[in-house]
Amino acid sequence: LAGFGAGIGFAAEFARVVFGSNEHTVIPGKVYRTAQLSPQKLARVVAEKNIRTVVNLRGCCSDANWYLGEARTVHAAGISQEDVTLSARRFPAPGEVARLVEVFDRT
């Protein structure tokens, strides 16, 4: 029964992430997290939530279309973008962890 419950919970979370918006409030009015947003949706979320800084956890990828769209949108909104390089496949470099903490402290 516990395994069945865990399976249902996993399936529900999987469906929410894959088919849902994958936008979440971390600290109401202060911190939000999302998956990669289109430039149009990013502009809407920035305006709706009064975002002042976008923290990109995939690092600077100046040759990637998603990065250019995000950077242009952030620039057009007159807000800051902080690029920190993290990976889901390996432990972060100590310097990147320190940078992320510094970004959170400053913003």
N, C-alpha and C positions, 0 to 999 in steps of 0.2 A: 504494500500500500504506500509506503514511504517512497519507494522507487517510482511508482506511478505518479505521485504528487510532484516529485522532482522533475519527472519527464514533462508533465503538464506545465510546470513553471518555466522550464527551459524552452518549450515550444512557444509559450506566450511571449517570453522575452525575445526570442528569435523573430517571431512575427512582428512584434512592435518595432524592432530595429530595422528589419528588412522592408516592411510595408508601411511603417509609421514615419513620422517626421524626424526622429532622432535628434530632437531639440529638447534640452532639459535646463531647468533652473537649478543652479547649484546653491547660490545665495540670492534670494529674491532682491531685485533692484540693484544687484552688484555684479554677480558672476553667472554666466550662462555658458553652456557647452553645446556644440552641434557637430554633426558630420560636415563634410564639405558642402557648402552652399553655393548655388549659382550666384553670379554677380547680382542679378535682380533680387533674389531672395535675401542675399547678404545686405543689400542696400535697404530693403524693407525692414529687416530685423534690427539693423543699426539705428534706423529712424524710430521704430516702435519702442525699442528698449533703451534708447539714449546711450548707446554703446560709445565709449571713448577710446577703447583700445581693443584691437583684435590680436589674439595670441595664436599664431600658426605653429603647431607642434610638428610640422613635417619639414621644417627648414626652408631655406631660400632655394627655389627652383626656378630661376629666371627664364628658363627655356620651356617651362610647362604652361600650357594654356590656362589651367586652373589657377596657377599662381599669378599669372599676369592679370587675369580677370579680377582676382581677389585684391591684388595690389592697386589696380586702377580704381576699383570701387571704394576701397579704404581711402585712397588719396582724394577722390572726388568728394567724399563725405567729410574731409578735413580732420580725420582722426588718425591715431597711431596704429602701426602694425609692428608687432614683435615676432621675429622668426626664431624659433628654438627647434633644434633637430633632435627628435626622439624617434624610436623605432619600436614596433610591437614585437620584433624578432630578437632583440638583444638588449642587454642592460644599457642604460644611458651613460654617456661619458660624464665623469664628475664635473667637467666644465659646463656641460649643458644643464646639468641639475642646478649648479650654482647660478647659471644665467636665468633659468626658470624662476628660481626663488627670488632673484633680484628683480625680475620683471613683475612678479606678484607683489613684492614689497613696494615697488615704485608706482604701480598702477592701482 
